[in-house]
Amino acid sequence: MVSYGQQMFTTTDVGDLMTLEYSNYLGLNSVQIESKTTTMDFTSLLDKPTVGFGVGYTNYNLDFQDYDRFRNYSAFETLHSVEIYAKYQKAIAHNWNLDLVVAPYLSSTFNKKITSDDFVFSYAANFIKTWDNDGLKSTLKLGAGYGSLFGKPNFYPLVSYSKNVNEKFRFEIGLPVTGVFYKLNAQSHFDFTAQPESFYANNASSFSIENDEVYNSKLEFKALKLALGYKFHFDDNWSTYFNMGYLMDSELTINNNNNKIYDFDSNESLSLNIGISFNINNK
């Protein structure tokens, strides 16, 4: 349930896909959250394979259940995230590459006209060192990014080391993703990962709190997600994946002017992700 602008710093490096995904948080202290996402990536359809771009849209639906008895949260029941992103990679020297990503996106309830508060300008820069040992690749990434990967937009470091131990097994240690990845055969892949999960959206319409109305309030969610995933390739074009996760240290809040005005006291929760991908540039 994370937009490309929020999780553009993973090291999967998969492009040229059209994906559809459904996600559900199975109860965050009586708050139910589900989302539907579609993304199209065109990394190597351009003349220069070092350049890529894509678009994505996510629709979030939130059910506040018991909370609606005490306050009206209808302004936050539907959220929208629309984004575009561009990627550029350039070889520097001695197996070092420079990787740049720019991913501005619009995240809003769309309850009123769009304002500058609805936009988040995410970006990242990585220096990437690659080693090849008899066909087994290792990668070191050093960089920094800005965006809502951890909830409220902010700067953060990006450091990771990935190593292919053999043709089937790879591990990765770092920020934002740590995990192990296993290729059972040409069709089946498993992974176990730890990474942040988040979303952040602006509500330009009024929200009542303690006999007062505030505008441009923000709904923020952040958590640490431990997840077991499975991906199955039907053929060279089609694949599907299933991910079951456990959310730890979660926090769901409404904020205004950098002040927390309501905390839903969200707790641990299971999460479910199901998706299907189509390779739009099979070579």
C-alpha positions in Angstrom: 0.0 0.0 0.0 2.9 2.3 -0.7 3.2 4.5 -3.7 6.2 4.5 -5.9 7.2 7.9 -4.6 7.2 6.4 -1.1 9.1 3.2 -1.8 11.1 4.1 -4.9 14.3 3.2 -3.0 14.0 -0.6 -3.0 16.5 -2.6 -4.8 14.3 -4.9 -6.9 15.1 -2.8 -10.1 12.1 -4.2 -12.0 10.8 -2.1 -14.9 8.5 -2.3 -17.9 5.6 -3.6 -16.0 1.9 -2.9 -15.7 0.7 -3.9 -12.2 -2.6 -4.1 -10.3 -2.5 -4.6 -6.6 -5.0 -4.9 -3.7 -3.9 -4.3 -0.1 -5.7 -4.6 3.2 -4.7 -3.9 6.8 -6.7 -6.3 8.8 -7.7 -4.0 11.7 -5.7 -1.1 13.3 -7.6 -0.7 16.5 -11.0 -0.6 14.8 -9.8 1.2 11.7 -10.0 -0.9 8.5 -7.8 0.3 5.6 -7.8 -1.1 2.0 -6.3 0.2 -1.2 -6.2 -0.5 -4.9 -3.2 0.5 -7.0 -2.3 0.5 -10.6 1.2 1.4 -11.9 2.8 1.5 -15.4 6.5 1.6 -15.8 8.3 2.3 -19.1 11.9 2.0 -18.1 13.5 0.6 -21.3 10.9 1.6 -23.9 12.9 4.7 -24.4 15.9 4.9 -26.8 18.3 5.1 -23.9 17.9 2.3 -21.4 19.5 4.4 -18.6 16.3 6.5 -18.6 12.9 5.5 -17.4 9.5 6.9 -16.3 6.1 5.8 -15.1 2.7 6.7 -13.6 0.7 5.4 -10.8 -2.6 5.8 -9.0 -3.7 4.5 -5.6 -7.2 4.7 -4.1 -7.5 4.2 -0.3 -10.7 3.4 1.6 -10.8 3.8 5.4 -13.5 2.5 7.7 -13.3 4.1 11.1 -16.0 1.8 12.6 -16.3 2.6 16.3 -14.6 6.0 16.0 -17.5 7.5 14.0 -19.6 7.4 17.2 -17.5 10.1 18.8 -16.4 12.3 15.8 -17.1 12.6 12.1 -14.1 11.2 10.1 -16.0 11.1 6.8 -13.5 13.6 5.3 -10.8 10.9 5.5 -12.7 7.9 4.3 -11.4 8.1 0.7 -7.9 9.1 -0.2 -6.2 9.4 -3.6 -2.6 9.3 -4.7 -1.6 10.2 -8.3 2.0 10.2 -9.2 4.6 10.4 -12.0 8.2 9.4 -11.7 11.4 9.6 -13.7 14.6 7.6 -13.3 18.1 8.2 -14.7 21.3 6.1 -14.3 24.8 7.1 -15.4 28.0 5.1 -15.3 30.8 7.0 -13.5 33.9 4.9 -13.1 35.3 1.6 -11.7 31.8 0.0 -11.6 30.2 2.9 -9.8 26.9 4.3 -11.2 24.9 7.4 -10.2 21.1 6.6 -9.9 18.6 9.5 -9.7 14.9 9.3 -9.1 12.3 12.1 -9.1 8.8 11.2 -8.1 6.3 14.1 -7.4 2.9 13.0 -6.4 -0.5 14.3 -5.4 -2.0 12.8 -2.2 -5.3 14.2 -1.2 -8.9 13.5 -0.1 -10.1 15.7 -3.1 -12.8 17.1 -0.8 -12.0 20.6 -2.0 -9.9 22.2 -4.8 -6.3 21.1 -5.1 -3.7 23.2 -3.2 0.1 23.1 -2.8 -0.5 21.1 0.4 -1.7 18.2 -1.6 1.7 17.8 -3.4 4.8 15.9 -2.2 8.0 16.2 -4.2 9.9 13.0 -3.6 13.4 12.4 -4.9 16.5 10.3 -4.2 20.2 10.0 -5.3 22.2 6.9 -5.0 25.8 6.0 -5.7 25.9 2.3 -6.7 28.9 0.1 -6.6 28.7 -3.3 -8.3 30.9 -6.4 -8.1 30.7 -9.5 -10.3 32.1 -12.7 -8.9 31.8 -15.5 -11.4 28.3 -14.3 -12.4 27.2 -13.6 -8.8 26.5 -9.9 -8.4 26.9 -7.8 -5.2 25.7 -4.2 -4.9 26.5 -1.4 -2.4 24.2 1.6 -2.5 25.0 4.9 -0.7 22.6 7.9 -0.9 19.8 10.0 0.5 16.2 10.7 -0.3 13.3 13.0 0.5 9.7 11.9 0.7 7.0 10.2 2.8 8.6 6.8 3.1 8.4 7.1 6.9 5.1 9.1 7.1 5.5 12.9 7.1 7.8 14.0 4.2 11.4 14.3 5.4 15.0 13.6 4.5 16.5 10.2 5.3 19.7 8.2 4.4 19.7 5.3 1.9 22.3 2.6 2.6 22.1 -1.0 1.5 24.3 -4.0 0.6 22.9 -6.8 -1.5 24.7 -10.1 -2.4 23.8 -13.1 -4.6 25.2 -16.0 -2.6 24.4 -18.4 -5.4 22.0 -18.6 -8.3 19.0 -19.1 -6.0 19.7 -17.1 -2.9 20.2 -13.4 -2.3 20.2 -11.3 0.8 20.0 -7.6 1.4 20.9 -5.5 4.5 20.2 -1.8 4.9 17.7 1.0 4.8 14.9 1.0 3.8 14.8 -2.7 3.0 16.4 -5.7 4.7 15.5 -9.2 3.6 16.3 -12.6 2.1 15.2 -13.7 -1.4 15.0 -17.3 -2.7 14.4 -18.5 -6.2 12.9 -21.9 -6.0 12.8 -22.4 -9.8 12.1 -20.4 -12.9 8.5 -19.8 -11.9 8.5 -19.5 -8.1 10.2 -16.9 -5.9 10.0 -16.4 -2.1 11.1 -13.5 0.1 11.1 -12.4 3.7 11.6 -8.6 4.2 11.5 -5.9 6.8 10.7 -2.4 5.6 8.7 0.8 6.4 5.0 1.0 5.4 3.3 4.4 5.2 1.0 6.8 3.5 0.4 10.6 3.9 -2.5 12.6 2.6 -3.8 16.2 2.8 -7.5 17.1 3.6 -8.2 20.7 2.5 -11.8 20.6 3.8 -12.7 21.4 7.3 -12.3 18.8 10.2 -14.0 19.5 13.5 -12.0 18.9 16.7 -12.9 20.0 20.2 -15.5 22.6 19.0 -13.0 24.0 16.5 -12.6 23.6 12.8 -9.2 23.1 11.1 -8.2 23.1 7.4 -5.4 21.3 5.5 -5.2 18.6 8.1 -3.0 15.6 7.3 -3.7 11.9 7.8 -0.5 10.1 8.4 0.2 6.4 8.8 3.6 4.7 9.4 4.7 1.3 10.6 7.4 -1.3 10.3 6.3 -4.3 8.2 7.7 -7.8 8.4 6.4 -9.8 5.4 6.6 -13.1 3.7 6.0 -13.0 0.0 5.6 -15.4 -2.9 5.8 -14.6 -6.6 4.7 -16.9 -9.4 5.5 -16.4 -13.1 2.9 -17.9 -15.4 5.0 -17.2 -18.5 7.4 -14.6 -19.8 4.7 -11.9 -19.6 2.4 -12.6 -16.7 3.1 -13.0 -13.0 1.3 -12.8 -9.7 2.4 -12.3 -6.1 1.0 -12.7 -2.6 2.4 -11.0 0.5 1.3 -11.5 4.1 2.8 -9.1 6.6 2.8 -8.1 10.2 2.8 -4.4 11.1 4.8 -3.3 14.2 5.1 0.0 15.9 2.2 1.4 13.8 1.0 5.0 14.2 -2.2 6.5 12.6 -2.7 10.2 13.3 -4.4 13.4 12.1 -2.0 16.4 12.2 -2.3 20.1 11.6 0.5 22.7 11.4 2.9 20.0 12.5 0.9 19.3 15.6 -0.8 16.0 16.3 -4.5 16.7 16.9 -5.8 13.1 17.1 -4.1 9.7 17.6 -6.1 6.6 16.8 -3.8 4.5 19.0 -3.3 2.0 16.2 -1.8 -1.3 17.3 -0.2 -4.3 15.6 -2.0 -5.7 12.6 -1.8 -8.2 9.8 -1.6 -7.0 6.2 -2.4 -8.6 3.0 -1.2 -7.7 -0.5 -2.2 -9.5 -3.8 -1.1 -8.3 -7.2 -0.7 -9.2 -10.8 1.9 -7.9 -13.3 2.2 -7.9 -17.0 5.5 -7.3 -18.8 4.8 -4.7 -21.4 8.2 -5.0 -23.1 9.2 -8.6 -23.2 12.3 -9.0 -25.3 
